[in-house]
């Protein structure tokens, strides 16, 4: 075997230019594969993180009938005595925190301009245990429970032209779809501006303390939902915790229903599933590029070394030994190409995981399309794992060996006499 390896190494480096081109094709294809899959994985990780940390949390409790109409922000389907319900849910081992919230239609009025938005009433003392909006404040301060002030997203602030300390009028829409339009106009001071990285929240949400929101809507002591944060977000915990929450709710109020973030984010998950299909296509294309490079190189080697193959046969080398010699040559090129591709791709993906890719610099159209599909903006962070690099290395090497089999078989089948006559 050592003799075959020595001979295979010598043959590989006899034609340096052709070997280098094939080596680069394999390395480049696998590097692009690692970078592409890492970015696609990053889309999922960052998107899910933004959803959970600023928008949905792990579980959401609604009064029966609200979920089907939640896009309309109905105010006639509410939860009473939410503090007691939240306290009962927090007794469950899997639950870390629970908070009552009100979602309602609103708009911000400044001068002659009016921009529609979504109002969200929160419990300022509890909210940081569920969401990371407080951590994302880029100007101003967090809310207090008795504040007559608001927080707005960075995108919404830019649209209206607001800064911390501005006094604005908020139109609080108190009617539900199908009713006569009714609203209250309340003046608030902008206390803070946040940038969560979730475009839906940063460009559309206006956040205020639960008390002023309930008073303005005529819903004292009522909320439209209870957000629930779990100690762990893995699928197994999410499923078991949802069952536990449903059992507890059945004892408190049979009219209350619990939904997981996956049930409330169907569009996002559908897009994610479609992305997974594209990931598999990328893997297939990149591996095909590597395979074609190896096949082309080995077929050229067979054609150029016909006399040599005939001589080896005449000297007593068996067909299976000739086959193994060419397979080893292809495997060596693939091995080093895969190693280089994994090194370059891994380092590039690691760089993108640490520093991110500025998708905002790709142009306004590209940025709008991305933010419309995924709950991310500005910077996309890759997600590379050792498993991805190992898988790419193994597949790259294996594909190179398999791609060498056909040219190796062609070489083994050459008639020695005919091969020796070849010029």
C-alpha positions as CSV (number, residue, x, y, z in Angstrom):
1,X,0.0,0.0,0.0
2,X,2.9,2.3,0.8
3,X,4.2,1.8,-2.7
4,X,0.9,2.7,-4.2
5,X,0.6,5.9,-2.1
6,X,4.2,6.9,-3.1
7,X,3.4,6.3,-6.8
8,X,0.1,8.1,-6.5
9,X,1.7,11.2,-4.9
10,X,4.4,11.3,-7.6
11,X,1.7,11.1,-10.4
12,X,-0.4,13.8,-8.8
13,X,2.5,16.3,-8.8
14,X,3.7,15.4,-12.3
15,X,1.2,17.7,-13.9
16,X,1.3,20.6,-11.5
17,X,-0.9,23.1,-13.4
18,X,-3.7,20.7,-14.0
19,X,-3.6,19.4,-10.4
20,X,-3.5,23.0,-9.1
21,X,-6.6,23.9,-11.2
22,X,-8.5,20.9,-9.9
23,X,-7.3,21.5,-6.3
24,X,-8.6,25.1,-6.5
25,X,-11.9,24.1,-8.0
26,X,-12.5,21.6,-5.1
27,X,-11.3,24.0,-2.4
28,X,-13.3,27.0,-3.8
29,X,-16.5,24.9,-4.2
30,X,-16.3,23.6,-0.6
31,X,-15.4,27.0,0.9
32,X,-18.4,28.6,-0.8
33,X,-20.5,25.7,0.5
34,X,-19.4,26.3,4.1
35,X,-19.9,30.1,3.8
36,X,-23.4,29.7,2.2
37,X,-24.7,27.1,4.6
38,X,-23.3,29.1,7.6
39,X,-25.1,32.3,6.4
40,X,-28.4,30.4,5.9
41,X,-28.1,28.8,9.3
42,X,-27.4,32.3,10.7
43,X,-30.6,33.5,9.2
44,X,-32.6,31.0,11.2
45,X,-30.7,31.5,14.4
46,X,-30.8,35.3,14.3
47,X,-34.4,35.3,13.1
48,X,-35.7,33.0,15.8
49,X,-33.7,35.0,18.4
50,X,-35.2,38.3,17.3
51,X,-38.7,36.8,17.4
52,X,-38.3,35.4,20.9
53,X,-36.4,38.4,22.3
54,X,-38.6,41.2,21.0
55,X,-41.9,39.9,19.6
56,X,-43.5,36.6,20.6
57,X,-41.6,35.0,23.5
58,X,-41.9,31.2,23.8
59,X,-45.7,30.9,24.6
60,X,-48.6,33.3,24.4
61,X,-51.9,33.0,26.2
62,X,-55.1,34.4,24.6
63,X,-58.7,34.4,25.5
64,X,-60.5,31.9,23.2
65,X,-61.2,33.5,19.8
66,X,-58.5,36.1,20.0
67,X,-55.8,34.2,18.0
68,X,-58.0,33.9,14.9
69,X,-58.4,37.7,14.9
70,X,-55.1,38.9,16.3
71,X,-54.0,40.6,13.1
72,X,-57.0,42.9,13.6
73,X,-55.9,43.7,17.2
74,X,-59.4,43.2,18.7
75,X,-60.0,44.9,22.1
76,X,-63.2,43.1,22.9
77,X,-61.5,39.7,23.6
78,X,-59.5,40.3,26.7
79,X,-58.1,38.5,29.8
80,X,-59.1,39.6,33.2
81,X,-57.1,39.2,36.4
82,X,-54.0,38.5,34.5
83,X,-51.6,38.9,37.5
84,X,-53.1,35.9,39.2
85,X,-52.9,33.8,36.0
86,X,-49.3,34.9,35.4
87,X,-48.4,34.1,39.0
88,X,-49.9,30.6,38.6
89,X,-48.0,29.9,35.4
90,X,-44.7,31.0,37.0
91,X,-45.1,28.2,39.5
92,X,-44.5,25.7,36.7
93,X,-40.8,24.5,36.7
94,X,-40.3,25.3,33.0
95,X,-41.7,28.9,33.2
96,X,-39.2,31.7,33.8
97,X,-41.5,34.7,33.6
98,X,-45.0,35.8,32.5
99,X,-46.3,39.2,31.6
100,X,-49.7,40.7,30.6
101,X,-49.7,42.9,27.5
102,X,-52.1,44.9,25.4
103,X,-51.7,45.2,21.7
104,X,-53.7,47.9,20.0
105,X,-53.9,50.1,16.9
106,X,-52.3,53.5,17.1
107,X,-50.6,56.3,15.2
108,X,-48.1,59.0,16.1
109,X,-49.0,62.6,15.3
110,X,-46.2,65.2,15.0
111,X,-47.2,68.5,13.5
112,X,-49.0,67.8,10.2
113,X,-47.5,64.3,10.0
114,X,-49.3,61.1,11.2
115,X,-47.6,57.6,11.0
116,X,-49.7,54.5,11.8
117,X,-48.1,52.0,14.2
118,X,-48.8,49.2,16.7
119,X,-49.1,50.2,20.3
120,X,-48.0,47.8,23.0
121,X,-48.7,48.2,26.7
122,X,-46.2,46.4,28.9
123,X,-45.4,45.9,32.5
124,X,-42.0,47.7,32.7
125,X,-40.9,45.8,35.8
126,X,-41.5,42.4,34.3
127,X,-40.8,42.9,30.7
128,X,-37.0,42.6,30.9
129,X,-37.4,39.1,32.2
130,X,-39.1,38.1,29.0
131,X,-37.8,40.3,26.2
132,X,-34.5,42.2,25.4
133,X,-36.0,45.5,24.4
134,X,-34.5,47.2,27.5
135,X,-31.0,45.9,26.5
136,X,-31.5,47.4,23.0
137,X,-32.1,51.0,24.0
138,X,-29.8,53.2,22.0
139,X,-31.0,56.6,23.4
140,X,-32.8,57.6,26.5
141,X,-34.0,55.3,29.3
142,X,-36.3,52.4,30.1
143,X,-39.9,53.0,31.3
144,X,-41.2,53.1,34.8
145,X,-44.7,51.8,35.7
146,X,-46.1,55.2,36.4
147,X,-44.5,57.0,33.4
148,X,-46.7,59.0,31.0
149,X,-44.0,58.3,28.5
150,X,-43.3,56.0,25.5
151,X,-40.5,54.1,23.8
152,X,-40.3,53.9,20.1
153,X,-38.2,51.9,17.6
154,X,-35.3,53.4,15.8
155,X,-37.0,53.0,12.4
156,X,-40.2,54.6,13.6
157,X,-38.4,57.5,15.2
158,X,-36.6,58.1,11.9
159,X,-39.9,58.0,10.0
160,X,-41.5,60.6,12.3
161,X,-38.4,62.6,13.0
162,X,-38.4,62.1,16.8
163,X,-35.7,62.2,19.4
164,X,-35.6,61.6,23.1
165,X,-37.5,64.3,25.0
166,X,-40.0,65.2,22.2
167,X,-43.6,65.6,23.1
168,X,-45.9,63.8,20.6
169,X,-49.6,63.0,20.3
170,X,-50.5,59.4,20.1
171,X,-53.9,58.4,18.6
172,X,-55.0,55.4,20.5
173,X,-57.6,53.5,18.5
174,X,-60.2,52.1,20.8
175,X,-62.6,50.5,18.3
176,X,-62.5,46.9,17.0
177,X,-62.9,45.9,13.4
178,X,-66.6,46.1,12.4
179,X,-67.4,48.8,15.0
180,X,-67.7,52.5,14.4
181,X,-64.2,54.1,14.5
182,X,-63.3,55.6,17.8
183,X,-60.1,56.8,19.3
184,X,-58.4,58.8,22.0
185,X,-55.6,61.3,21.5
186,X,-53.0,61.4,24.4
187,X,-49.8,63.4,24.7
188,X,-46.7,61.4,25.6
189,X,-43.0,62.2,26.0
190,X,-40.5,60.1,24.1
191,X,-38.3,58.5,26.9
192,X,-36.3,56.1,24.9
193,X,-35.4,54.8,21.4
194,X,-34.6,51.1,20.9
195,X,-33.0,49.1,18.2
196,X,-33.8,45.3,18.6
197,X,-32.7,44.2,15.2
198,X,-36.2,43.1,14.4
199,X,-37.5,45.3,11.6
200,X,-41.2,44.7,12.4
201,X,-40.7,45.9,16.0
202,X,-38.2,48.7,15.3
203,X,-40.2,50.3,12.5
204,X,-43.8,49.7,13.8
205,X,-44.0,49.4,17.5
206,X,-44.7,52.1,20.1
207,X,-44.3,50.8,23.7
208,X,-45.8,52.4,26.8
209,X,-46.5,51.3,30.4
210,X,-49.5,49.0,30.8
211,X,-51.4,51.4,33.1
212,X,-51.6,54.4,30.7
213,X,-52.4,52.0,27.8
214,X,-55.3,50.4,29.6
215,X,-56.6,53.8,30.7
216,X,-56.5,55.2,27.2
217,X,-58.2,52.2,25.8
218,X,-60.8,51.9,28.5
219,X,-59.6,48.5,29.6
220,X,-58.6,48.9,33.3
221,X,-57.1,45.7,34.7
222,X,-57.5,43.9,31.3
223,X,-54.9,42.6,28.8
224,X,-55.1,41.1,25.4
225,X,-52.4,38.5,26.0
226,X,-50.0,36.9,28.5
227,X,-46.5,36.3,27.2
228,X,-44.7,33.4,28.8
229,X,-40.9,32.9,28.8
230,X,-39.4,29.5,29.3
231,X,-36.2,28.5,30.9
232,X,-35.2,26.6,27.8
233,X,-36.4,27.0,24.2
234,X,-35.6,23.6,22.8
235,X,-38.4,21.7,21.0
236,X,-38.8,19.1,23.7
237,X,-39.1,21.7,26.5
238,X,-41.4,23.8,24.4
239,X,-43.8,21.0,23.8
240,X,-43.9,19.7,27.4
241,X,-44.2,23.3,28.8
242,X,-47.1,24.0,26.5
243,X,-48.9,20.9,27.8
244,X,-48.3,22.0,31.4
245,X,-49.5,25.5,30.7
246,X,-52.6,24.2,29.1
247,X,-53.3,22.0,32.0
248,X,-52.9,24.9,34.5
249,X,-55.0,27.2,32.3
250,X,-57.8,24.6,32.2
251,X,-58.0,24.9,36.0
252,X,-57.9,28.7,36.1
253,X,-60.1,29.5,33.1
254,X,-61.2,27.0,30.4
255,X,-61.6,30.0,28.0
256,X,-57.8,30.6,28.0
257,X,-55.6,29.1,25.2
258,X,-51.8,28.8,24.9
259,X,-49.9,29.0,21.6
260,X,-46.2,28.4,21.0
261,X,-44.1,30.8,19.0
262,X,-44.0,28.2,16.2
263,X,-47.8,28.2,15.9
264,X,-47.8,32.0,15.7
265,X,-45.0,32.3,13.2
266,X,-46.2,30.0,10.4
267,X,-44.9,32.3,7.6
268,X,-41.4,32.5,9.1
269,X,-41.2,28.8,9.5
270,X,-42.5,28.1,6.0
271,X,-39.8,30.4,4.6
272,X,-37.2,28.7,6.8
273,X,-38.3,25.3,5.5
274,X,-38.0,26.5,1.9
275,X,-34.5,27.8,2.8
276,X,-33.5,24.4,4.0
277,X,-34.4,23.0,0.5
278,X,-32.2,25.6,-1.0
279,X,-29.4,24.6,1.4
280,X,-29.5,21.1,0.1
281,X,-29.4,22.3,-3.5
282,X,-26.3,24.4,-2.7
283,X,-24.6,21.4,-1.2
284,X,-25.4,19.3,-4.2
285,X,-24.2,22.0,-6.7
286,X,-20.9,22.6,-4.8
287,X,-20.2,18.8,-4.5
288,X,-21.0,18.4,-8.2
289,X,-18.5,21.1,-9.1
290,X,-15.9,19.2,-7.1
291,X,-16.8,15.9,-8.7
292,X,-16.6,17.3,-12.2
293,X,-13.2,18.8,-11.6
294,X,-11.9,15.4,-10.3
295,X,-13.5,13.4,-13.2
296,X,-12.0,15.8,-15.8
297,X,-8.5,15.7,-14.3
298,X,-8.5,11.9,-14.0
299,X,-9.9,11.4,-17.5
300,X,-7.1,13.6,-18.9
301,X,-4.6,11.6,-16.9
302,X,-5.9,8.4,-18.3
303,X,-5.6,9.7,-21.9
304,X,-2.1,11.2,-21.4
305,X,-0.8,8.1,-19.7
306,X,-2.1,5.4,-21.9
307,X,1.3,4.0,-22.8
308,X,2.3,4.1,-19.1
309,X,-0.8,2.1,-18.2
310,X,0.0,-0.4,-20.9
311,X,3.6,-0.7,-19.5
312,X,2.3,-1.2,-16.0
313,X,0.0,-4.0,-17.2
314,X,2.8,-5.6,-19.2
315,X,5.0,-5.6,-16.0
316,X,2.4,-7.6,-14.2
317,X,0.3,-4.9,-12.4
318,X,-3.2,-6.2,-12.1
319,X,-6.3,-4.3,-13.2
320,X,-7.6,-3.8,-9.7
321,X,-4.2,-2.4,-8.7
322,X,-4.3,0.1,-11.7
323,X,-7.8,1.0,-10.6
324,X,-6.7,1.7,-7.0
325,X,-3.7,3.7,-8.2
326,X,-6.0,6.2,-10.1
327,X,-8.6,6.2,-7.3
328,X,-5.8,7.1,-4.8
329,X,-4.6,10.0,-7.1
330,X,-8.1,11.4,-7.2
331,X,-8.5,10.9,-3.5
332,X,-5.3,12.8,-2.7
333,X,-6.4,15.8,-4.8
334,X,-9.8,15.7,-3.1
335,X,-8.3,15.3,0.3
336,X,-6.0,18.3,0.1
337,X,-8.7,20.3,-1.8
338,X,-11.2,19.5,0.9
339,X,-8.7,20.4,3.6
340,X,-8.0,23.8,2.0
341,X,-11.6,24.5,1.3
342,X,-12.6,23.7,4.9
343,X,-9.8,25.9,6.3
344,X,-10.7,28.9,4.0
345,X,-14.4,28.5,4.3
346,X,-14.3,27.9,8.1
347,X,-12.2,31.0,8.7
348,X,-14.4,33.1,6.4
349,X,-17.6,31.8,8.1
350,X,-16.1,32.4,11.5
351,X,-15.3,36.0,10.5
352,X,-18.9,36.5,9.4
353,X,-20.1,34.9,12.7
354,X,-18.1,37.4,14.8
355,X,-18.3,40.5,12.7
356,X,-21.4,39.8,10.6
357,X,-22.3,40.7,7.0
358,X,-23.6,44.3,6.5
359,X,-26.8,43.5,4.4
360,X,-27.7,47.2,4.7
361,X,-24.8,48.0,2.4
362,X,-26.3,45.8,-0.3
363,X,-28.8,48.5,-1.3
364,X,-32.2,49.6,-0.2
365,X,-34.1,47.1,-2.4
366,X,-32.1,44.1,-1.2
367,X,-32.5,45.2,2.4
368,X,-36.3,45.7,2.1
369,X,-36.6,42.2,0.6
370,X,-34.6,40.6,3.3
371,X,-36.4,42.4,6.2
372,X,-39.8,41.6,4.6
373,X,-38.9,37.8,4.7
374,X,-36.9,37.5,7.9
375,X,-37.0,39.4,11.2
376,X,-33.5,40.7,10.8
377,X,-32.0,44.0,9.5
378,X,-28.7,45.8,9.0
379,X,-26.3,43.0,9.9
380,X,-26.5,39.2,9.3
381,X,-24.4,36.9,11.5
382,X,-23.4,33.5,10.2
383,X,-23.7,30.4,12.3
384,X,-20.8,27.9,11.6
385,X,-20.3,24.7,13.6
386,X,-17.6,22.1,13.7
387,X,-20.1,19.6,12.5
388,X,-20.6,21.5,9.3
389,X,-16.9,21.7,8.6
390,X,-16.3,18.0,9.4
391,X,-19.3,17.0,7.2
392,X,-18.0,19.1,4.3
393,X,-14.5,17.6,4.6
394,X,-15.8,14.1,4.7
395,X,-18.2,14.7,1.8
396,X,-15.6,16.5,-0.3
397,X,-13.0,13.7,0.1
398,X,-15.6,11.0,-0.4
399,X,-17.0,12.6,-3.6
400,X,-13.5,12.9,-4.9
401,X,-12.8,9.2,-4.4
402,X,-16.1,8.2,-6.0
403,X,-15.6,10.6,-8.9
404,X,-12.3,8.9,-9.6
405,X,-13.8,5.5,-9.9
406,X,-15.0,5.9,-13.5
407,X,-11.7,7.2,-14.9
408,X,-9.9,4.5,-12.9
409,X,-12.1,1.8,-14.3
410,X,-11.4,3.1,-17.8
411,X,-7.7,2.9,-17.1
412,X,-7.9,-0.6,-15.8
413,X,-9.9,-1.8,-18.8
414,X,-7.2,-0.7,-21.3
415,X,-5.8,-3.5,-23.4
416,X,-2.0,-3.6,-22.6
417,X,-1.0,-4.3,-26.3
418,X,-3.2,-1.5,-27.6
419,X,-2.0,0.9,-24.9
420,X,1.6,0.2,-25.6
421,X,1.1,1.1,-29.3
422,X,-0.4,4.5,-28.3
423,X,1.7,7.5,-29.3
